[in-house]
Amino acid sequence: MNTEIKTILLVDDSRNDIELTIAALTEKNLANDIVVAEDGVEALDFLYKRGRFAGYPNGIPAVILLDIKMPRMSGIEVLNYIRSTPKFMKIPVIIVTSSNNEKDLFESYRLGIVSYVVKPIDIVQFINAIKTLGQCLAVIHKVPVPVQDVFRF
């Protein structure tokens, strides 16, 4: 059976966090391409194949690593778009953010995320958290049921 290797979409506005995340995931030898969107608008451009992502060959990403606090469009707004669009609603989304806000946490889970990872302030802790996330991503093949069916409140 020939399995397509899907892209990981990393949505974050911090250049340092992007570089650390890519380095940590690469160390886990993931075969997936990692595409970076630097804010929520670019994330939707990737999903809808607009702007600089027009004609991008890979389809729906295997997973989206999504920050919450970003310019132009927040991660929660992006998540609302994803979950309200049938084509995208089954994409696993993992929030990777500095937000410890309970409202953000609750709203993210209400919208059907897979996990909520708070970025540690310490660089070593951050890298270790992303490496652990990379191990989890290595085993994500598909979501067996629509995400919104799993996370009903």
Buried (B, 14 or more C-beta within 10 A) or exposed (E): EEEEEBBBBBBBBBEEBBEBBBEBBEEBEBEBBBBBBBBBBBBBBBBBEEEEBEEEEBEEBBBBBBBBBBEEBBBBBBBBBBBEEEEBBBBBBBBBBBBEBEEBBEBBBBBBBBBBBBBBEEEEEBBEBBBEBBEBBBEBEEBEEEBEEEBEE
